[in-house]
Amino acid sequence: MTNSLKGIFVPNMVPLNADDRINEEELRRYIDWLIESGIHGLYPNGSTGEFTRFTADERRQIIRIVCEQTRGRVPVLAGAAEANVRETLRSCEAYREFGARAVAIVSPFYYRLGPNAVYAYFREIALNTPIDVTLYNIPMFASPIDVATVRRLAEFPRIIGIKDSSGDIAQMLRMMSAVEPMRPDFVFLTGWEPAMVPMLAMGCQGGTFALGGVVPEVTRKIYELVLAGKLSEARTSQMRFTEFFDSVVGSDFPEGVRAAVELRGFKFGVSRQPVEENKRLDRSEMAGAIQRLLSNSPQPVDKPK
C-alpha cells in the first residue's frame, strides 16, 4: 500500500458552541467545505486545531467526527500526541479503529529532551503502534528531532514520514539526503507557509498549512503551480500568501486563524483561551485581505501527466 500522504493537508480548527462544547454540526459542515474546495487531506488535533486545549475524550471525539465525515474522500492524518507513550499508543489504537490513514505524533513537549531520549520515545511507539506514524517536528513547542534521529527512526517500517514545522529549508534538505537512499517511500511534509514553494520545489510531497483552512483554494493552486513547474507564478503567489500569513498568524496564534475561518462563513465560537478585548483582530481589514488574496489567486492548472 502506498502511503497516500501527499498534497495539502488542513490542520483544521474545531468550532465550539456557546456552552463550550464541540459544535459537531458546524465541524461536519466545515469538513465538507474543505474537501469540496479541493484540499487533499485533513489533519485534526494539530497545533492549529488546539489539541492541548481539549481533553483526551474530546480529542477522540474530534477524530471520530472527522473520519466519519470524510467518508474516505480524503485521507485523515490524525494528531495522536499525548503526555506519555502509553496514552499516545491508546490514541493510535482508537484512531486506527475510526479509520485514520496515519497519525502524526509530536516530539515530547514541556520537558526538553536530548536526541537519545527523543529516539527512545519514538522507538517505543514504532514497535507498538497499530497504525502508521509520521514524526512531527515543531522545535518552537517541543523537543527537536534532529537529522540523525530521523535517519535512525526511518529504519522502522511503521514510521512513514515527517511533518516539519521549523521552516528550516536547509535542515529539510539534510533530512532528505540522509533518509531517501534507504527509504525512497518516506514522506516529507512541510508545515510552514512562508517556505511552502521552496519546500515543494525541493521535493516535499506536500504540507500541513493552517491557512489551508482559510483559503483552501489558494493553497491548493500554489501546490498545483509547483507541481506543474510554473515556479515564477508560484513565487508570486507565495509572496502574497506570506503577507497574508504574517497578518493572521500573530502572537496570539491561532486566534487569527479562528477569525479568518469565520469570515469564510463558519461559526467557531469563543476560544477556550481568553483574549483581551483590545487584542481582538480588525475583521474588516482581514476580510479585505482575504478577498484580495482570492481575487489575485491564479486559475487552476492542469495536473502533470
N, C-alpha and C positions, 0 to 999 in steps of 0.2 A: 504494500500500500504506500502511495506517495504521501508525503507529509501534508500536502494541500494548504500549507500556511504561506500564502503569498498574496500580495496586494495590500489594500488599505483596510486595516482593522480599526474599529472605533472603540476606544475605551469609554463606553457610554456612562453618563451620569444617571442617577436614579431619582425620579420625581417623588416628592413626599406630599401627603395630604395635610390638611390643616391640623390633624391630630398627631402629626409627626410619624405616621405610618407610611409604608411604601405604597405609592399610588400605582397599583398593578395595571389598571385600565390605561392610564396615561403612558406607563412604561411600554406596554404592548403596542400602543399606537406609535410611539416614538421608534421602536424597533422596526415596525413595518415601514415607516417613512425612510429610515436609514437604508434599509435593504432596497426599497424602490428607487432610492436616489443613487444606487449603484455601488455602495461600499461592498467590499469583498469578504468581510468577516466582522464579528463582534468580539469585544474584549471586556466583558463585565468584571467588576471587582478589581479594577486597576486604580492607579493613583487619581486619575480624573474622576473615577467612579467612587472616590472617597471610601475605599474599603475599610479603612481604620475607624470610620465613624458609624459602622454598622456592627451589630452583634454577629456571632458565628451563625446563629439560626437565620438571621436576615441575609447574610451572605449566601447561604444555601438557597434561600427563597429567591434571591435575585437570579442566581444561575438557573434554577428550575424554570423561572418565568422566561428568561431569555432563550433557553434551549427549546422550550415548548413553542414559543412564538416564532422562532426562526424556521421551525418545521423542516430542517435540513436544507433550507435555501442557501445558507452560507454557513461556514464552519464557526464554531464558538471556541475561542481561546479563553479559558476561564481563569481568572486570578484566584490562586489557591493558597496564598501565603497566610499562615497563621503564626502564632507566637513561638511554636516549637514543632519539632519534627512529627511527633505523634498526632497533633491536631491537623497539621498540614496533610499528612497521609490520609486522615479521615476525610478531609475535604476532597482529596484526589479520588477516593473511592466513591463519594457521593456524586461528584461531578461527572465521573465516568457513567454512573447509572443514569444521570439526567440526559446524557447524550453529547457532552462536550467533546470536541475533537482532541484537545490537548489542554494542559494547564500551564500557566505562567507563574513561576514562583520567585519572588524577590529574595535577594540575598538577606541573611539575618539583619534585622534592623534594631534600633535602640542601642544594643551593645555593639561596639565597633570591634570587629573580629579581623584577624590576620588571614592570609591566604590559606594556610593549612586548616584552620577551623572552618572557613567557608567551603573548602573542598570536602571536609568530613561531613558537613551538613548536607550538601547536595548528593554526596555518595550514598548516604543512608536513604535518602529519598529515591535515588535512581535504582537502588537494589530492591525497593519495596513498593514502588508505585504501580498501580494497575493501568495507568494512563500515561501517554507521552508527556514530556516536560520540556518547556522552554525556560531557560535561565532568564532572569530579569535583573539587569544591571542598572541601578539608579543610584550612583555614588553620593548624590546630594542628600539622600534619605537613608541609605543602607550601606552595609559593608561592601566595598567594591569587589568585583570579580575580575581579577587580572588575566592577562593573556595566557600565562602558564596554567592557571586553574581551569580556564575554559578548555584548553587543549587536553588536560587530564580528564575532565568531565565528559568530553566528546567521545571518550572510549566506551561510555555506557550507551547501549542502543536506545534506552528509554529517553535519553536526553537528546532531543532532535534539533535544538536551535537556541538562539539567544536573542532577546529583545534588549537593546542597549539605548538608554535614555541619557547618556552622558553628552551626546553631541560631538564627541571626540572622533573626528574622521580618521586621523592617523591611527588611533587605537583600534578602530574597526578594521582598518586595512591590515594591521598586525594580526588581529584575530583570524581574519580570513586566510592570511598566509600560513598561519600555524595549524588551522583546522582543516581547510579544504582538501589538502593532499590525502588525508586519512579518512575524511568524511565528506565526500562531494555532495551528499544529500543534506548536510547540515544547513539550517536556515538562519539567515541573518536579517533581523528586523531592526529598523531604527525607530526611536521613539521621541525624536526631537525635530519639530517642524522646520526650524531655520536651516537644518542640514539635510532636508528631505531630498532635494535634487542631487547634490553631490554624493550622498549615500546610495541612492538608487543607481546613479550612473556608475558608481564604483562596484556595484554587484549585489547590493542588498535586494532581497526578494520582495520587500515591502516594508510596512511600518505600522505602528500604532500611534495615531495622532488625535489629540484632544479636539482639535478644530475640525477633524473629520466628522465630529458630532454636531458641528455648527454649519459648516459649508461642505457637506459631503461631495457636492457637485464639483467644487473647485479642487478639492483634494484628489478626487479620482482622476480629473483631467490632467493634473500635473503628473500623476503617476503614468497615465497613458502617453503623455508627451515624451517622457523619458524613455519609455519602452519603444516608442516609435522613432527614437533617435533625433527628436526635434528639440535639441538641447537649448538652442537660443530662445525659443518660445517658452520652454520650461523655466529657464533662468529668469526671464521677465516676470513670469507668473510667481516664481519663488520670491522675488523681491516684494511684490505686492502682498503675498501671503505672509511673509515675515513681518512686514509692517503691521498687518492686522494682528498677528500673533503677539507682537510686543504690546499692543494696546489692550489685549484681552487677558493674557497670562501675566498678571502682576504680582504684587507682594501678597495678595490675599487669595491666591490660586486655591481652589478652582472657581471662586465666586464669579469671575469674569466669564467663564465658560457657561455657568448656570444662567447668567443674564443673557448671554448671546443665544443660547438654545431657546430661551423663552421668546426672544424676538423672532424666531422662526415659527412660532405658533404653538408652543407647548407650555403647559403649566407645571413648573417644577417645584413650586413651594419655597419655603424658607429653609435655609441651611441649618444643620444641627450645630454649626459653629456660629455663634453670634457675631454680627458685623455692625460696627458703629455706623450710625445713620449718615454721618458726614463722609464715610468711606464708600458709600454706595456709588456705583458707576453711573455715568451720564448715558442713559439708554438711548436718548435721541441721537447722540453723537455716534454711539455704537451701531445703531440701526442704519445710519448713513454709510458707515464704513462697510457693513455687510452688503448693502445694496451696490456700492461701488465695486466691491470685490466680485460680486456675482455678475455685474454688467461688463466687467473687464475680463471675465473668465473666457478662455479660448473655447471654441467649439469642440465637441468630442472628436477624437482622432480614431482612424482605423487601427485596429489591433494588428501587430505584426503577423505576417503569415507564418 
